Amino acid sequence: MIDDYHDWPAYKFYNKYHMNMINKLIHILCIPAISWSVCVFLPFYCSFALMLFYAIFYSYIFMYEIKNTTINEVTAINLYLMIIWLSAVIFKAKCVNHMLYAGIVFTLSWIFQFIGHYFFERNRPALFDSLYQSFAMAPLFTFFEVLSFFE
């Protein structure tokens, strides 16, 4: 068990690609936006299953891999995921052109992340070195980064 998420290998891997504060802020905004747009694209039950998978996966990581995790952090990551999913479901139900707007958010979010890596970070995204790390850890990384603002 690892004492702190900063020492966790998956966090270290992802963090080495995101040292510049502007790039981190871009990711803190764009990764939840991408997750949200994916939830808009997917049918209700598929988006629910996806967020449930992330919630279980992240809860497992907090409870069994990172030693000094509190129930508040487990609750917070699950609320974070639930807010992304629920806002996508409500948006999809209320907006006639939801696919168009989600497509714009999805596309712009990816563009901004690549701009962040190219101009601010001066490196290539972690996506090119580990697809698993990128898609499995990106939402959790942004959660940890927001959490670090409150430490």
Secondary structure, DSSP 4 states (H G I P E B T S, - for coil): -BSSGGG-HHHHHHHTT--SHHHHHHHHHHHHHHHHHHHHHS-HHHHHHHHHHHHHHHHHHHHHTBTT--HHHHHHHHHHHHHHHHHHHHHHHH-TTHHHHHHHHHHHHHHHHHHIIIIII-S--GGGT-HHHHHHHHHHHHHHHHHHHT-
